[in-house]
Amino acid sequence: MKRDSWQLQHAKAQLSKLIETSATRGPQTVTRHGRPAAVVLSAEAYRRIRRRQPDFKSFLARAPLHTLELARSRDKGRKLEL
């Protein structure tokens, strides 16, 4: 039986086993009160995920900004007496 979900108290009691299982069998979900609270990944799986996501600066550099029509409204708002 492949185990991929751990109750929080069981995960705390068997942290070493949880980490080993995440390295050999893939991501492991830790639940709190029956709801997913965290996912434990191997360091290699985490590096693969991080490598796939470009940083915001790279995203902006590749964005097709020439297709955006930027126009500012000439409305200056209303006058208020203070």
Chimera marker file (.cmm) of the C-alpha trace (Angstrom):
<marker_set name="trace">
<marker id="1" x="0.000" y="0.000" z="0.000" r="1" g="1" b="0" radius="0.5"/>
<marker id="2" x="1.420" y="3.368" z="-1.016" r="1" g="1" b="0" radius="0.5"/>
<marker id="3" x="1.111" y="5.845" z="1.811" r="1" g="1" b="0" radius="0.5"/>
<marker id="4" x="1.013" y="9.483" z="0.789" r="1" g="1" b="0" radius="0.5"/>
<marker id="5" x="-0.968" y="11.088" z="3.613" r="1" g="1" b="0" radius="0.5"/>
<marker id="6" x="0.151" y="11.471" z="7.224" r="1" g="1" b="0" radius="0.5"/>
<marker id="7" x="-1.727" y="12.828" z="10.234" r="1" g="1" b="0" radius="0.5"/>
<marker id="8" x="0.259" y="15.627" z="11.846" r="1" g="1" b="0" radius="0.5"/>
<marker id="9" x="0.912" y="13.843" z="15.127" r="1" g="1" b="0" radius="0.5"/>
<marker id="10" x="2.055" y="10.702" z="13.263" r="1" g="1" b="0" radius="0.5"/>
<marker id="11" x="4.288" y="12.822" z="10.987" r="1" g="1" b="0" radius="0.5"/>
<marker id="12" x="5.910" y="14.482" z="14.018" r="1" g="1" b="0" radius="0.5"/>
<marker id="13" x="6.483" y="11.147" z="15.728" r="1" g="1" b="0" radius="0.5"/>
<marker id="14" x="8.020" y="9.595" z="12.611" r="1" g="1" b="0" radius="0.5"/>
<marker id="15" x="9.677" y="12.562" z="10.923" r="1" g="1" b="0" radius="0.5"/>
<marker id="16" x="12.680" y="10.569" z="9.701" r="1" g="1" b="0" radius="0.5"/>
<marker id="17" x="10.410" y="8.007" z="8.056" r="1" g="1" b="0" radius="0.5"/>
<marker id="18" x="8.284" y="10.780" z="6.508" r="1" g="1" b="0" radius="0.5"/>
<marker id="19" x="11.380" y="12.391" z="4.972" r="1" g="1" b="0" radius="0.5"/>
<marker id="20" x="12.680" y="9.055" z="3.689" r="1" g="1" b="0" radius="0.5"/>
<marker id="21" x="9.276" y="8.233" z="2.185" r="1" g="1" b="0" radius="0.5"/>
<marker id="22" x="9.131" y="11.595" z="0.423" r="1" g="1" b="0" radius="0.5"/>
<marker id="23" x="12.552" y="10.886" z="-1.094" r="1" g="1" b="0" radius="0.5"/>
<marker id="24" x="11.697" y="7.374" z="-2.279" r="1" g="1" b="0" radius="0.5"/>
<marker id="25" x="7.962" y="7.521" z="-3.078" r="1" g="1" b="0" radius="0.5"/>
<marker id="26" x="7.326" y="11.168" z="-3.865" r="1" g="1" b="0" radius="0.5"/>
<marker id="27" x="5.498" y="14.042" z="-2.172" r="1" g="1" b="0" radius="0.5"/>
<marker id="28" x="3.767" y="13.273" z="1.127" r="1" g="1" b="0" radius="0.5"/>
<marker id="29" x="0.769" y="15.219" z="2.430" r="1" g="1" b="0" radius="0.5"/>
<marker id="30" x="0.540" y="16.067" z="6.129" r="1" g="1" b="0" radius="0.5"/>
<marker id="31" x="-2.997" y="16.608" z="7.392" r="1" g="1" b="0" radius="0.5"/>
<marker id="32" x="-4.311" y="18.510" z="10.394" r="1" g="1" b="0" radius="0.5"/>
<marker id="33" x="-7.849" y="17.736" z="11.531" r="1" g="1" b="0" radius="0.5"/>
<marker id="34" x="-8.375" y="15.733" z="8.339" r="1" g="1" b="0" radius="0.5"/>
<marker id="35" x="-7.449" y="18.611" z="6.034" r="1" g="1" b="0" radius="0.5"/>
<marker id="36" x="-4.209" y="18.970" z="4.032" r="1" g="1" b="0" radius="0.5"/>
<marker id="37" x="-1.834" y="21.272" z="5.917" r="1" g="1" b="0" radius="0.5"/>
<marker id="38" x="1.539" y="20.736" z="4.222" r="1" g="1" b="0" radius="0.5"/>
<marker id="39" x="3.377" y="18.713" z="1.611" r="1" g="1" b="0" radius="0.5"/>
<marker id="40" x="6.815" y="17.225" z="2.256" r="1" g="1" b="0" radius="0.5"/>
<marker id="41" x="9.023" y="16.993" z="-0.846" r="1" g="1" b="0" radius="0.5"/>
<marker id="42" x="12.479" y="15.622" z="-1.396" r="1" g="1" b="0" radius="0.5"/>
<marker id="43" x="15.142" y="18.278" z="-1.903" r="1" g="1" b="0" radius="0.5"/>
<marker id="44" x="15.544" y="17.178" z="-5.549" r="1" g="1" b="0" radius="0.5"/>
<marker id="45" x="11.801" y="17.477" z="-6.253" r="1" g="1" b="0" radius="0.5"/>
<marker id="46" x="11.827" y="20.960" z="-4.721" r="1" g="1" b="0" radius="0.5"/>
<marker id="47" x="14.810" y="21.999" z="-6.899" r="1" g="1" b="0" radius="0.5"/>
<marker id="48" x="13.009" y="20.755" z="-10.030" r="1" g="1" b="0" radius="0.5"/>
<marker id="49" x="9.928" y="22.790" z="-9.158" r="1" g="1" b="0" radius="0.5"/>
<marker id="50" x="11.944" y="25.932" z="-8.427" r="1" g="1" b="0" radius="0.5"/>
<marker id="51" x="13.939" y="25.571" z="-11.652" r="1" g="1" b="0" radius="0.5"/>
<marker id="52" x="10.770" y="25.587" z="-13.761" r="1" g="1" b="0" radius="0.5"/>
<marker id="53" x="9.480" y="28.875" z="-12.373" r="1" g="1" b="0" radius="0.5"/>
<marker id="54" x="11.162" y="31.980" z="-13.755" r="1" g="1" b="0" radius="0.5"/>
<marker id="55" x="11.594" y="34.921" z="-11.452" r="1" g="1" b="0" radius="0.5"/>
<marker id="56" x="9.389" y="37.978" z="-11.870" r="1" g="1" b="0" radius="0.5"/>
<marker id="57" x="12.129" y="39.985" z="-13.576" r="1" g="1" b="0" radius="0.5"/>
<marker id="58" x="12.535" y="37.290" z="-16.267" r="1" g="1" b="0" radius="0.5"/>
<marker id="59" x="8.774" y="37.105" z="-16.707" r="1" g="1" b="0" radius="0.5"/>
<marker id="60" x="8.565" y="40.854" z="-17.346" r="1" g="1" b="0" radius="0.5"/>
<marker id="61" x="11.498" y="40.728" z="-19.756" r="1" g="1" b="0" radius="0.5"/>
<marker id="62" x="9.650" y="38.156" z="-21.880" r="1" g="1" b="0" radius="0.5"/>
<marker id="63" x="6.196" y="39.752" z="-21.602" r="1" g="1" b="0" radius="0.5"/>
<marker id="64" x="4.740" y="41.083" z="-24.860" r="1" g="1" b="0" radius="0.5"/>
<marker id="65" x="4.364" y="44.650" z="-23.628" r="1" g="1" b="0" radius="0.5"/>
<marker id="66" x="4.080" y="46.058" z="-27.149" r="1" g="1" b="0" radius="0.5"/>
<marker id="67" x="0.543" y="44.630" z="-27.335" r="1" g="1" b="0" radius="0.5"/>
<marker id="68" x="-0.657" y="46.580" z="-24.305" r="1" g="1" b="0" radius="0.5"/>
<marker id="69" x="-2.521" y="49.795" z="-24.914" r="1" g="1" b="0" radius="0.5"/>
<marker id="70" x="-1.723" y="52.087" z="-22.042" r="1" g="1" b="0" radius="0.5"/>
<marker id="71" x="-3.851" y="55.189" z="-21.806" r="1" g="1" b="0" radius="0.5"/>
<marker id="72" x="-4.337" y="57.446" z="-18.835" r="1" g="1" b="0" radius="0.5"/>
<marker id="73" x="-7.682" y="58.983" z="-18.069" r="1" g="1" b="0" radius="0.5"/>
<marker id="74" x="-7.763" y="62.776" z="-18.200" r="1" g="1" b="0" radius="0.5"/>
<marker id="75" x="-10.360" y="62.850" z="-15.417" r="1" g="1" b="0" radius="0.5"/>
<marker id="76" x="-8.912" y="64.674" z="-12.412" r="1" g="1" b="0" radius="0.5"/>
<marker id="77" x="-11.644" y="63.629" z="-10.018" r="1" g="1" b="0" radius="0.5"/>
<marker id="78" x="-14.031" y="65.901" z="-8.228" r="1" g="1" b="0" radius="0.5"/>
<marker id="79" x="-13.252" y="68.989" z="-6.152" r="1" g="1" b="0" radius="0.5"/>
<marker id="80" x="-13.846" y="68.702" z="-2.439" r="1" g="1" b="0" radius="0.5"/>
<marker id="81" x="-14.103" y="71.455" z="0.091" r="1" g="1" b="0" radius="0.5"/>
<marker id="82" x="-12.297" y="70.595" z="3.290" r="1" g="1" b="0" radius="0.5"/>
<link id1="1" id2="2" r="1" g="1" b="0" radius="0.2"/>
<link id1="2" id2="3" r="1" g="1" b="0" radius="0.2"/>
<link id1="3" id2="4" r="1" g="1" b="0" radius="0.2"/>
<link id1="4" id2="5" r="1" g="1" b="0" radius="0.2"/>
<link id1="5" id2="6" r="1" g="1" b="0" radius="0.2"/>
<link id1="6" id2="7" r="1" g="1" b="0" radius="0.2"/>
<link id1="7" id2="8" r="1" g="1" b="0" radius="0.2"/>
<link id1="8" id2="9" r="1" g="1" b="0" radius="0.2"/>
<link id1="9" id2="10" r="1" g="1" b="0" radius="0.2"/>
<link id1="10" id2="11" r="1" g="1" b="0" radius="0.2"/>
<link id1="11" id2="12" r="1" g="1" b="0" radius="0.2"/>
<link id1="12" id2="13" r="1" g="1" b="0" radius="0.2"/>
<link id1="13" id2="14" r="1" g="1" b="0" radius="0.2"/>
<link id1="14" id2="15" r="1" g="1" b="0" radius="0.2"/>
<link id1="15" id2="16" r="1" g="1" b="0" radius="0.2"/>
<link id1="16" id2="17" r="1" g="1" b="0" radius="0.2"/>
<link id1="17" id2="18" r="1" g="1" b="0" radius="0.2"/>
<link id1="18" id2="19" r="1" g="1" b="0" radius="0.2"/>
<link id1="19" id2="20" r="1" g="1" b="0" radius="0.2"/>
<link id1="20" id2="21" r="1" g="1" b="0" radius="0.2"/>
<link id1="21" id2="22" r="1" g="1" b="0" radius="0.2"/>
<link id1="22" id2="23" r="1" g="1" b="0" radius="0.2"/>
<link id1="23" id2="24" r="1" g="1" b="0" radius="0.2"/>
<link id1="24" id2="25" r="1" g="1" b="0" radius="0.2"/>
<link id1="25" id2="26" r="1" g="1" b="0" radius="0.2"/>
<link id1="26" id2="27" r="1" g="1" b="0" radius="0.2"/>
<link id1="27" id2="28" r="1" g="1" b="0" radius="0.2"/>
<link id1="28" id2="29" r="1" g="1" b="0" radius="0.2"/>
<link id1="29" id2="30" r="1" g="1" b="0" radius="0.2"/>
<link id1="30" id2="31" r="1" g="1" b="0" radius="0.2"/>
<link id1="31" id2="32" r="1" g="1" b="0" radius="0.2"/>
<link id1="32" id2="33" r="1" g="1" b="0" radius="0.2"/>
<link id1="33" id2="34" r="1" g="1" b="0" radius="0.2"/>
<link id1="34" id2="35" r="1" g="1" b="0" radius="0.2"/>
<link id1="35" id2="36" r="1" g="1" b="0" radius="0.2"/>
<link id1="36" id2="37" r="1" g="1" b="0" radius="0.2"/>
<link id1="37" id2="38" r="1" g="1" b="0" radius="0.2"/>
<link id1="38" id2="39" r="1" g="1" b="0" radius="0.2"/>
<link id1="39" id2="40" r="1" g="1" b="0" radius="0.2"/>
<link id1="40" id2="41" r="1" g="1" b="0" radius="0.2"/>
<link id1="41" id2="42" r="1" g="1" b="0" radius="0.2"/>
<link id1="42" id2="43" r="1" g="1" b="0" radius="0.2"/>
<link id1="43" id2="44" r="1" g="1" b="0" radius="0.2"/>
<link id1="44" id2="45" r="1" g="1" b="0" radius="0.2"/>
<link id1="45" id2="46" r="1" g="1" b="0" radius="0.2"/>
<link id1="46" id2="47" r="1" g="1" b="0" radius="0.2"/>
<link id1="47" id2="48" r="1" g="1" b="0" radius="0.2"/>
<link id1="48" id2="49" r="1" g="1" b="0" radius="0.2"/>
<link id1="49" id2="50" r="1" g="1" b="0" radius="0.2"/>
<link id1="50" id2="51" r="1" g="1" b="0" radius="0.2"/>
<link id1="51" id2="52" r="1" g="1" b="0" radius="0.2"/>
<link id1="52" id2="53" r="1" g="1" b="0" radius="0.2"/>
<link id1="53" id2="54" r="1" g="1" b="0" radius="0.2"/>
<link id1="54" id2="55" r="1" g="1" b="0" radius="0.2"/>
<link id1="55" id2="56" r="1" g="1" b="0" radius="0.2"/>
<link id1="56" id2="57" r="1" g="1" b="0" radius="0.2"/>
<link id1="57" id2="58" r="1" g="1" b="0" radius="0.2"/>
<link id1="58" id2="59" r="1" g="1" b="0" radius="0.2"/>
<link id1="59" id2="60" r="1" g="1" b="0" radius="0.2"/>
<link id1="60" id2="61" r="1" g="1" b="0" radius="0.2"/>
<link id1="61" id2="62" r="1" g="1" b="0" radius="0.2"/>
<link id1="62" id2="63" r="1" g="1" b="0" radius="0.2"/>
<link id1="63" id2="64" r="1" g="1" b="0" radius="0.2"/>
<link id1="64" id2="65" r="1" g="1" b="0" radius="0.2"/>
<link id1="65" id2="66" r="1" g="1" b="0" radius="0.2"/>
<link id1="66" id2="67" r="1" g="1" b="0" radius="0.2"/>
<link id1="67" id2="68" r="1" g="1" b="0" radius="0.2"/>
<link id1="68" id2="69" r="1" g="1" b="0" radius="0.2"/>
<link id1="69" id2="70" r="1" g="1" b="0" radius="0.2"/>
<link id1="70" id2="71" r="1" g="1" b="0" radius="0.2"/>
<link id1="71" id2="72" r="1" g="1" b="0" radius="0.2"/>
<link id1="72" id2="73" r="1" g="1" b="0" radius="0.2"/>
<link id1="73" id2="74" r="1" g="1" b="0" radius="0.2"/>
<link id1="74" id2="75" r="1" g="1" b="0" radius="0.2"/>
<link id1="75" id2="76" r="1" g="1" b="0" radius="0.2"/>
<link id1="76" id2="77" r="1" g="1" b="0" radius="0.2"/>
<link id1="77" id2="78" r="1" g="1" b="0" radius="0.2"/>
<link id1="78" id2="79" r="1" g="1" b="0" radius="0.2"/>
<link id1="79" id2="80" r="1" g="1" b="0" radius="0.2"/>
<link id1="80" id2="81" r="1" g="1" b="0" radius="0.2"/>
<link id1="81" id2="82" r="1" g="1" b="0" radius="0.2"/>
</marker_set>
